[in-house]
C-alpha cells in the first residue's frame, strides 16, 4: 500500500464565484492537508482525504475575508474545517479520472463528483516519487448553508449560487 501526502508548497486550493453576474471573485485556502492511499499502479483503488482550515481563506480583501469567514458563509469559528472523503476514483482514460466523495462544509455533507486530470509521475532530484493532479468541479453554495444573499438595485444577484472549485495537487509518496 502506497501513501501519498500533499506538498502544500507546490499545490493550491482555489474557488471562484460570479460577482454581480459580470465577473468572478477568487479565493484560496492557505492551510490544507490531503492524503491518498492506493495499492494499484493505476490508482483506481485510491482513497483520498482532504481538509482545509476555513480561517485560512484569502480573497485579496481583508473585509471580504472577514465576511466569508462569518456566519453568513463558512462560520469559521463554529466550523473550522471543510473536509472531503472519497468513495471512488474512477479511471476514464490514461489522464482523466472522476473523483466522487463526501464534501462537508459547515455541518452539511453532500456527495460530489470532481473531474481529475492526472499530470503524471516523476522521481524528483531527492528520490521522492511525485504525482500531479488538476481537479475541477462545481458546488451550489446554498446547499451547504452558505446562504448570504443580496440583490442589486436593478434586480441582479450580487453572488451566484454556483462556486467553481479548482485544485492543483502535487502528491509525494511517503517512505
C-alpha angles and dihedrals in degrees: 000000000000121000123202128190125199117255098223093192090061098037137070134199112202141164137191132204127186112251121206085347091274106078143012132254114208131205138175142198114239097191120050143133135204137180129193126189125188140160098191121077091224089056093229090134093049119141113202131192125183136177134177131194106241091207089063094067115127126183101169093262122084092204093050091045089057091049093048090051092049127091089269086075129358102356092215093189095060098029106033097171139045115207141195126194118184127230097182144002105202121192114227096173138328093296104025134073137167113227115201127183149114119299116196121198119169101335096322122104121193134170114247135177121215130195112237127197111197109215095191137249135281138176107237124221090268094055099257121135112232129192123198127211137177112200127191135179147134135235134184105241094207091061086065095048092258086135107152107139136180134171126213123233089261093053098258124131122255092214132021120232092233119085119193116217121208124177133176109196128185110191122198122207111237121229 
